[in-house]
Amino acid sequence: NPSCINKYISRMSVYSVYIISESGSLQMYYDRSTPTTKVEKTLSYPLSLVFKNVDGKLVVDFGATDDIKVGYCVLGVNGVPAKGSCLEDGRDILESCSTLPAWNMSWIVRIRS
């Protein structure tokens, strides 16, 4: 049934790519496995990090530190889990940072997946 096949193909992801020559030797491979690294850091206002929205997630774009690198995404702020670029309670993460500048905020970030 073609519609059934299309349903499964649209959900498929590429995790590994292998390029093999005609003689059978491995020329190149790419394995999409990322280590799960979580970093929790308390940042004060003004933030030294610049964030941007990538694929619905808030990602560090500029201002990497020794713990937080470019490409890490935000998992939560002050113990409230993040759902994309908003917190679970519906507040926008960047808006809540700008409205509460005096607070030290605890950010949980990890490598983007």
N, CA and C atoms as an extended XYZ file, in Angstrom:
339
Properties=species:S:1:pos:R:3:atomname:S:1:resname:S:1:resid:I:1 pbc="F F F"
N         0.844       -1.173        0.000 N   ASN     1
C         0.000        0.000        0.000 CA  ASN     1
C         0.897        1.246        0.000 C   ASN     1
N         0.892        2.044       -1.060 N   PRO     2
C         1.790        3.204       -1.147 CA  PRO     2
C         1.562        4.249       -0.063 C   PRO     2
N         0.313        4.477        0.344 N   SER     3
C         0.080        5.494        1.376 CA  SER     3
C         0.682        5.068        2.709 C   SER     3
N         0.678        3.778        2.981 N   CYS     4
C         1.279        3.263        4.210 CA  CYS     4
C         2.797        3.445        4.172 C   CYS     4
N         3.410        3.197        3.032 N   ILE     5
C         4.859        3.361        2.882 CA  ILE     5
C         5.242        4.827        3.030 C   ILE     5
N         4.485        5.732        2.413 N   ASN     6
C         4.781        7.162        2.517 CA  ASN     6
C         4.691        7.652        3.956 C   ASN     6
N         3.766        7.081        4.727 N   LYS     7
C         3.621        7.480        6.124 CA  LYS     7
C         4.893        7.156        6.904 C   LYS     7
N         5.493        5.990        6.651 N   TYR     8
C         6.695        5.604        7.372 CA  TYR     8
C         7.932        6.323        6.845 C   TYR     8
N         7.997        6.590        5.555 N   ILE     9
C         9.148        7.284        4.983 CA  ILE     9
C         9.224        8.711        5.504 C   ILE     9
N         8.093        9.370        5.684 N   SER    10
C         8.117       10.753        6.164 CA  SER    10
C         8.606       10.857        7.603 C   SER    10
N         8.606        9.765        8.342 N   ARG    11
C         9.069        9.765        9.727 CA  ARG    11
C        10.505        9.276        9.873 C   ARG    11
N        11.130        8.863        8.803 N   MET    12
C        12.471        8.291        8.884 CA  MET    12
C        13.523        9.379        9.038 C   MET    12
N        14.601        9.055        9.741 N   SER    13
C        15.738        9.953        9.915 CA  SER    13
C        16.998        9.241        9.474 C   SER    13
N        17.975       10.013        9.051 N   VAL    14
C        19.264        9.452        8.656 CA  VAL    14
C        20.200        9.563        9.851 C   VAL    14
N        20.701        8.435       10.330 N   TYR    15
C        21.610        8.424       11.466 CA  TYR    15
C        23.051        8.171       11.052 C   TYR    15
N        23.259        7.472        9.946 N   SER    16
C        24.611        7.169        9.490 CA  SER    16
C        24.660        7.209        7.971 C   SER    16
N        25.794        7.659        7.440 N   VAL    17
C        26.021        7.663        5.998 CA  VAL    17
C        27.365        6.988        5.757 C   VAL    17
N        27.388        6.008        4.875 N   TYR    18
C        28.619        5.304        4.525 CA  TYR    18
C        28.836        5.430        3.024 C   TYR    18
N        30.024        5.835        2.612 N   ILE    19
C        30.374        5.904        1.194 CA  ILE    19
C        31.426        4.834        0.944 C   ILE    19
N        31.073        3.900        0.055 N   ILE    20
C        31.937        2.760       -0.243 CA  ILE    20
C        32.309        2.813       -1.714 C   ILE    20
N        33.591        2.609       -2.008 N   SER    21
C        34.052        2.656       -3.398 CA  SER    21
C        33.635        1.385       -4.131 C   SER    21
N        33.849        1.385       -5.446 N   GLU    22
C        33.498        0.214       -6.255 CA  GLU    22
C        34.281       -1.019       -5.840 C   GLU    22
N        35.491       -0.820       -5.333 N   SER    23
C        36.298       -1.969       -4.918 CA  SER    23
C        35.887       -2.497       -3.545 C   SER    23
N        35.006       -1.774       -2.861 N   GLY    24
C        34.491       -2.262       -1.587 CA  GLY    24
C        35.135       -1.649       -0.362 C   GLY    24
N        36.016       -0.680       -0.555 N   SER    25
C        36.652       -0.072        0.618 CA  SER    25
C        35.834        1.129        1.107 C   SER    25
N        35.877        1.334        2.391 N   LEU    26
C        35.142        2.437        3.008 CA  LEU    26
C        35.889        3.742        2.751 C   LEU    26
N        35.233        4.691        2.086 N   GLN    27
C        35.852        5.973        1.757 CA  GLN    27
C        35.575        7.029        2.827 C   GLN    27
N        34.348        7.071        3.309 N   MET    28
C        33.969        8.051        4.304 CA  MET    28
C        32.723        7.568        5.029 C   MET    28
N        32.607        7.956        6.289 N   TYR    29
C        31.364        7.676        7.003 CA  TYR    29
C        31.048        8.837        7.925 C   TYR    29
N        29.768        9.000        8.196 N   TYR    30
C        29.291       10.015        9.121 CA  TYR    30
C        28.303        9.346       10.055 C   TYR    30
N        28.556        9.445       11.337 N   ASP    31
C        27.684        8.849       12.339 CA  ASP    31
C        27.076        9.967       13.164 C   ASP    31
N        25.759       10.028       13.180 N   ARG    32
C        25.074       11.113       13.883 CA  ARG    32
C        24.785       10.707       15.324 C   ARG    32
N        25.805       10.575       16.100 N   SER    33
C        25.612       10.295       17.520 CA  SER    33
C        26.215       11.449       18.307 C   SER    33
N        25.407       12.042       19.151 N   THR    34
C        25.878       13.162       19.948 CA  THR    34
C        25.876       12.766       21.412 C   THR    34
N        26.910       13.127       22.124 N   PRO    35
C        26.919       12.815       23.549 CA  PRO    35
C        25.871       13.655       24.274 C   PRO    35
N        25.308       13.097       25.316 N   THR    36
C        24.315       13.843       26.081 CA  THR    36
C        25.031       14.602       27.190 C   THR    36
N        25.202       15.878       26.998 N   THR    37
C        25.879       16.738       27.952 CA  THR    37
C        24.877       17.740       28.488 C   THR    37
N        24.742       17.787       29.792 N   LYS    38
C        23.862       18.770       30.421 CA  LYS    38
C        24.719       19.709       31.246 C   LYS    38
N        24.442       20.985       31.134 N   VAL    39
C        25.151       21.999       31.901 CA  VAL    39
C        24.103       22.871       32.565 C   VAL    39
N        24.221       23.053       33.879 N   GLU    40
C        23.336       23.988       34.572 CA  GLU    40
C        24.185       25.138       35.071 C   GLU    40
N        23.799       26.340       34.708 N   LYS    41
C        24.603       27.508       35.037 CA  LYS    41
C        23.680       28.645       35.442 C   LYS    41
N        24.074       29.392       36.466 N   THR    42
C        23.329       30.574       36.885 CA  THR    42
C        23.952       31.785       36.220 C   THR    42
N        23.152       32.479       35.434 N   LEU    43
C        23.621       33.647       34.693 CA  LEU    43
C        22.937       34.885       35.243 C   LEU    43
N        23.664       35.982       35.260 N   SER    44
C        23.068       37.238       35.713 CA  SER    44
C        22.836       38.138       34.510 C   SER    44
N        21.966       39.101       34.697 N   TYR    45
C        21.617       40.027       33.627 CA  TYR    45
C        22.642       41.139       33.587 C   TYR    45
N        23.108       41.625       32.476 N   PRO    46
C        22.775       41.217       31.110 CA  PRO    46
C        23.475       39.914       30.740 C   PRO    46
N        22.826       39.140       29.911 N   LEU    47
C        23.361       37.838       29.509 CA  LEU    47
C        24.561       38.009       28.594 C   LEU    47
N        25.565       37.172       28.795 N   SER    48
C        26.733       37.191       27.915 CA  SER    48
C        26.518       36.310       26.698 C   SER    48
N        25.396       35.598       26.663 N   LEU    49
C        25.092       34.692       25.558 CA  LEU    49
C        24.066       35.323       24.628 C   LEU    49
N        24.156       34.987       23.355 N   VAL    50
C        23.168       35.414       22.365 CA  VAL    50
C        22.441       34.162       21.896 C   VAL    50
N        21.117       34.195       21.951 N   PHE    51
C        20.301       33.049       21.566 CA  PHE    51
C        19.590       33.332       20.256 C   PHE    51
N        19.284       32.256       19.520 N   LYS    52
C        18.426       32.379       18.346 CA  LYS    52
C        17.517       31.159       18.294 C   LYS    52
N        16.412       31.305       17.604 N   ASN    53
C        15.429       30.249       17.482 CA  ASN    53
C        15.781       29.394       16.269 C   ASN    53
N        16.126       28.129       16.504 N   VAL    54
C        16.466       27.197       15.433 CA  VAL    54
C        15.557       25.980       15.562 C   VAL    54
N        14.760       25.743       14.542 N   ASP    55
C        13.843       24.598       14.523 CA  ASP    55
C        12.940       24.573       15.751 C   ASP    55
N        12.509       25.737       16.197 N   GLY    56
C        11.611       25.813       17.334 CA  GLY    56
C        12.280       25.686       18.682 C   GLY    56
N        13.613       25.632       18.719 N   LYS    57
C        14.352       25.533       19.975 CA  LYS    57
C        15.203       26.776       20.146 C   LYS    57
N        15.424       27.175       21.387 N   LEU    58
C        16.272       28.318       21.684 CA  LEU    58
C        17.706       27.814       21.804 C   LEU    58
N        18.592       28.270       20.899 N   VAL    59
C        19.949       27.748       20.784 CA  VAL    59
C        20.949       28.870       21.025 C   VAL    59
N        22.069       28.543       21.686 N   VAL    60
C        23.150       29.506       21.891 CA  VAL    60
C        23.793       29.781       20.538 C   VAL    60
N        23.811       31.063       20.142 N   ASP    61
C        24.338       31.459       18.839 CA  ASP    61
C        25.700       32.138       18.947 C   ASP    61
N        25.953       32.841       20.057 N   PHE    62
C        27.201       33.581       20.209 CA  PHE    62
C        27.490       33.747       21.694 C   PHE    62
N        28.761       33.808       22.042 N   GLY    63
C        29.153       34.073       23.421 CA  GLY    63
C        29.433       32.822       24.217 C   GLY    63
N        30.050       31.827       23.606 N   ALA    64
C        30.336       30.577       24.294 CA  ALA    64
C        31.240       30.820       25.500 C   ALA    64
N        30.999       30.068       26.566 N   THR    65
C        31.841       30.118       27.754 CA  THR    65
C        32.551       28.781       27.880 C   THR    65
N        33.241       28.577       28.995 N   ASP    66
C        33.943       27.313       29.175 CA  ASP    66
C        32.979       26.140       29.333 C   ASP    66
N        31.780       26.381       29.861 N   ASP    67
C        30.800       25.307       30.047 CA  ASP    67
C        29.762       25.250       28.935 C   ASP    67
N        29.305       26.403       28.483 N   ILE    68
C        28.227       26.482       27.499 CA  ILE    68
C        28.822       26.810       26.139 C   ILE    68
N        28.553       25.979       25.165 N   LYS    69
C        29.117       26.134       23.818 CA  LYS    69
C        28.040       26.575       22.832 C   LYS    69
N        28.475       27.088       21.694 N   VAL    70
C        27.564       27.441       20.611 CA  VAL    70
C        26.891       26.159       20.122 C   VAL    70
N        25.582       26.199       19.943 N   GLY    71
C        24.827       25.032       19.500 CA  GLY    71
C        24.068       24.343       20.615 C   GLY    71
N        24.365       24.671       21.875 N   TYR    72
C        23.612       24.092       22.983 CA  TYR    72
C        22.211       24.684       22.985 C   TYR    72
N        21.212       23.891       23.343 N   CYS    73
C        19.842       24.406       23.407 CA  CYS    73
C        19.387       24.481       24.858 C   CYS    73
N        18.436       25.355       25.108 N   VAL    74
C        17.935       25.608       26.457 CA  VAL    74
C        16.906       24.542       26.820 C   VAL    74
N        17.108       23.895       27.973 N   LEU    75
C        16.168       22.892       28.475 CA  LEU    75
C        15.222       23.456       29.519 C   LEU    75
N        15.667       24.502       30.233 N   GLY    76
C        14.810       25.068       31.261 CA  GLY    76
C        15.433       26.298       31.880 C   GLY    76
N        14.593       27.071       32.562 N   VAL    77
C        15.041       28.274       33.253 CA  VAL    77
C        14.399       28.284       34.634 C   VAL    77
N        15.214       28.445       35.668 N   ASN    78
C        14.745       28.494       37.064 CA  ASN    78
C        13.872       27.294       37.425 C   ASN    78
N        14.234       26.127       36.956 N   GLY    79
C        13.504       24.908       37.291 CA  GLY    79
C        12.256       24.656       36.470 C   GLY    79
N        11.896       25.572       35.580 N   VAL    80
C        10.726       25.386       34.715 CA  VAL    80
C        11.210       24.826       33.383 C   VAL    80
N        10.758       23.635       32.986 N   PRO    81
C        11.213       23.047       31.722 CA  PRO    81
C        10.801       23.890       30.516 C   PRO    81
N        11.629       23.852       29.485 N   ALA    82
C        11.354       24.596       28.251 CA  ALA    82
C        10.703       23.678       27.233 C   ALA    82
N         9.760       24.241       26.491 N   LYS    83
C         9.155       23.570       25.339 CA  LYS    83
C         9.454       24.443       24.145 C   LYS    83
N        10.536       24.169       23.464 N   GLY    84
C        10.954       25.006       22.347 CA  GLY    84
C        11.508       26.316       22.856 C   GLY    84
N        10.980       27.427       22.356 N   SER    85
C        11.465       28.739       22.784 CA  SER    85
C        10.604       29.331       23.894 C   SER    85
N         9.662       28.548       24.415 N   CYS    86
C         8.804       29.002       25.518 CA  CYS    86
C         8.983       28.064       26.705 C   CYS    86
N         8.653       28.576       27.875 N   LEU    87
C         8.654       27.735       29.062 CA  LEU    87
C         7.366       26.931       29.104 C   LEU    87
N         7.350       25.894       29.936 N   GLU    88
C         6.188       25.014       30.011 CA  GLU    88
C         4.930       25.752       30.477 C   GLU    88
N         5.108       26.845       31.228 N   ASP    89
C         3.951       27.609       31.697 CA  ASP    89
C         3.472       28.643       30.681 C   ASP    89
N         4.066       28.658       29.472 N   GLY    90
C         3.592       29.515       28.389 CA  GLY    90
C         4.353       30.805       28.195 C   GLY    90
N         5.258       31.156       29.098 N   ARG    91
C         6.025       32.397       28.956 CA  ARG    91
C         7.134       32.219       27.925 C   ARG    91
N         7.386       33.263       27.140 N   ASP    92
C         8.500       33.258       26.205 CA  ASP    92
C         9.791       33.426       27.002 C   ASP    92
N        10.810       32.627       26.703 N   ILE    93
C        12.041       32.629       27.493 CA  ILE    93
C        12.762       33.967       27.397 C   ILE    93
N        12.941       34.478       26.193 N   LEU    94
C        13.680       35.728       26.038 CA  LEU    94
C        12.914       36.912       26.615 C   LEU    94
N        11.589       36.918       26.503 N   GLU    95
C        10.789       37.996       27.093 CA  GLU    95
C        10.888       37.982       28.607 C   GLU    95
N        10.842       36.795       29.207 N   SER    96
C        10.915       36.721       30.662 CA  SER    96
C        12.285       37.151       31.165 C   SER    96
N        13.318       36.962       30.366 N   CYS    97
C        14.660       37.432       30.750 CA  CYS    97
C        14.727       38.948       30.748 C   CYS    97
N        14.114       39.578       29.772 N   SER    98
C        14.195       41.032       29.669 CA  SER    98
C        13.282       41.731       30.670 C   SER    98
N        12.218       41.069       31.127 N   THR    99
C        11.320       41.714       32.085 CA  THR    99
C        11.795       41.559       33.521 C   THR    99
N        12.657       40.611       33.783 N   LEU   100
C        13.180       40.404       35.134 CA  LEU   100
C        14.701       40.546       35.135 C   LEU   100
N        15.239       41.725       34.841 N   PRO   101
C        16.684       41.855       34.687 CA  PRO   101
C        17.468       41.746       35.980 C   PRO   101
N        16.844       41.936       37.125 N   ALA   102
C        17.594       41.924       38.375 CA  ALA   102
C        17.809       40.512       38.916 C   ALA   102
N        17.094       39.555       38.396 N   TRP   103
C        17.180       38.200       38.928 CA  TRP   103
C        18.367       37.456       38.347 C   TRP   103
N        18.961       36.604       39.160 N   ASN   104
C        19.902       35.621       38.635 CA  ASN   104
C        19.076       34.430       38.199 C   ASN   104
N        19.273       34.004       36.975 N   MET   105
C        18.459       32.926       36.435 CA  MET   105
C        19.312       31.685       36.258 C   MET   105
N        18.784       30.545       36.652 N   SER   106
C        19.467       29.271       36.503 CA  SER   106
C        19.035       28.636       35.182 C   SER   106
N        19.973       28.506       34.268 N   TRP   107
C        19.696       27.966       32.934 CA  TRP   107
C        20.199       26.535       32.856 C   TRP   107
N        19.413       25.650       32.247 N   ILE   108
C        19.854       24.286       31.959 CA  ILE   108
C        19.957       24.174       30.448 C   ILE   108
N        21.160       23.878       29.963 N   VAL   109
C        21.375       23.751       28.524 CA  VAL   109
C        22.038       22.415       28.238 C   VAL   109
N        21.880       21.946       27.014 N   ARG   110
C        22.527       20.700       26.593 CA  ARG   110
C        22.840       20.789       25.116 C   ARG   110
N        23.599       19.834       24.628 N   ILE   111
C        23.918       19.779       23.210 CA  ILE   111
C        22.634       19.572       22.436 C   ILE   111
N        22.466       20.346       21.379 N   ARG   112
C        21.247       20.312       20.574 CA  ARG   112
C        21.068       18.951       19.926 C   ARG   112
N        19.841       18.443       20.000 N   SER   113
C        19.570       17.147       19.368 CA  SER   113
C        18.485       17.293       18.344 C   SER   113
